[in-house]
């Protein structure tokens, strides 16, 4: 299965047991649980960047 690499944004590979993520492009390697936490943090940071500044709210 494929996954998005959090380091280089290219395609990383999730092993068949769903326990490890490896990126052949930048050599990123992580456990699946750590990968989920990294991607969750990236999503939270991205959403914070898109909250519009509206005076009065």
N, C-alpha and C positions, 0 to 999 in steps of 0.2 A: 504494500500500500504506500502511496505517496503522501508526503506532508510538506508544508512550507518551512524552509529553514529560517530560524529566527535571526541568524547571523548575516546571511547573504541574500535572503529572499528567493532563492532558487529552490528547486525540488529536492527534498531530502527523502530518505527511505525509512519507512517504519517496518521493522522485522515482522515475520509471520506470527510471532507470539505476542506482539503488541507490547514489548517491554523496552525497546531501544530505538532511538532515532539516530540516523547517521546521514551526514551530507557529504556526497562525494566531491563537491565543488570546493568547500572551504574546510573540510575535515571536522565540522561540528559533530559532537557526539553527546548524547544525553539519554537518561532514562525517560521512559514515556511520561511518568508522573512529573518529573522536573520540566519536561518539555511543555506539558499542559500549563504548569504554573508560569513559565516564561511567556507563553503565548497569551495567557489570561492577563498578565501584567501589561503586555504590549497592547492588547485590546482596550484595556482601561485607559492607558495613556493616549491612545488614538482617539477615544471618545471624548476625553477631556479637551483635546485640541479642537474639536468640532462644536463645542458648546458656544453659541454666539453670545457675545457681550451685548446685553440689552439693558440700557439704563432704566431703572424703575422696577426691575424684577428681582 
